[in-house]
């Protein structure tokens, strides 16, 4: 079982998994990033989550490695028939998401409450 909490903070809200990245991959050992990225997928499946919210409130920047891990999780939610969204991004994170055009696949909400309302209508 992977212990989460160094790279990603995770909260379970019913059928929704809320993931908070805690920084760019450069801040962590590769093995921790890799293990926690896989741990996110395990957590999603093991607890029968359907939806994913990526709460960006704890970061002002994440790199491609963290974005890649999050995209794998967002795709898993989509394949499970659920919803996947981002929320609470700083202006810098909004710019990053815009540059990589991720908002065309997964919407960004201003607050977690708005994101929760979107995935749990």
N, C-alpha and C positions, 0 to 999 in steps of 0.2 A: 504494500500500500504506500503510495506516495504521500508525503507530508507537504501540504500546500501552505504558503504563508510567507515565503521569502520573496518570491517573484510575483505571485498573484495572491490576493486576498479573495476568498470565495464565501458566498452566502447562498443558502438555499431558501427560497421563498415558494413553497409549494412545488409546482411544476416548473418553476423558473430558477435557473442558476444565474446568480449575479457574480460577475468576475471584475475585480478591480486590479489592473496592472499596477505594480508598485515602482516601476522604473524601467529604463532601457536595459537591454541584455548586457551591455558593457559593465554594468554595476554588479554582475553576478558571475559565478562560475558557470561554465558551459554546462556541466553535468546537472546543476540545479535548474537551469533554464529548460534543458531537455526533459528532465524528470518531471518538473511541474507542468510543462506543456502537455506531456502525456497524461499526467495526473488530472488535468482539466477534463480531458476526454473520458477518462475512467470515472471521474466524479459525475459527469453528465449522464453516462450510461447506468452506472450503479444505482443511482437514486431516481431513475426513470424521469429525468427532467425532459421537458419538451421545448421550453423557451430559454433563450440566453439574453442577458443584458450585460453589455460591457460598460461599466461605469468608469469613466476616465477622470473622475474628480481628484484622484491622488497623483496624477502625473501631468507634466507640462510637455513631455516629450517621450515617445517610445520609438524604438528603431524597427527595422524590417523584420528582425528575428521575433520580436514580441508581436508585431502585427501579424506575421505568418502564423504564430501559435493561435492567436485570436481568430483568424480567418478559418482555421481548421475547426474550431469550436462552433463558430457561427454557421459554417456549412453543415455541421452535424445536426444543429437545431433545425435547419431547413430540411434536411433529409428525414428527420423525425416528424415532419409535418408541423413543426412549431414556428415561432417567430424569433427573430434575432435582431437586436438593435444596439445602438450606442447611446450613451447619455453623459451629460455633465462635462463636456469637453471645454478646456480653456481655449482662448483664441488661437494659441499656437497649435494645439491639437486639432482644432477645426481646420487650420491651414494644411496640416499634414494629411488629414483625412481627405480634404478636397484635392490635394495634389495627387494622391494615389487613387482618386475617384472611387473610394470605398462607399461613399454615400449613395452611389447609384444602385448598390446592391443591398445595403443595410442602412436604414434611416438613423439619423442622429436627433435625439430629443434633448431639450434644455435641462430637464431635471429627471431624477430617477422616478419620481411619481408619475410624470408623463410617460416615461418608458414602460413602467409597470402597467399603466392603463392601456397602452398600446398592445402589449403582449397578452394581457388578460382582460379582453373586452367584456 
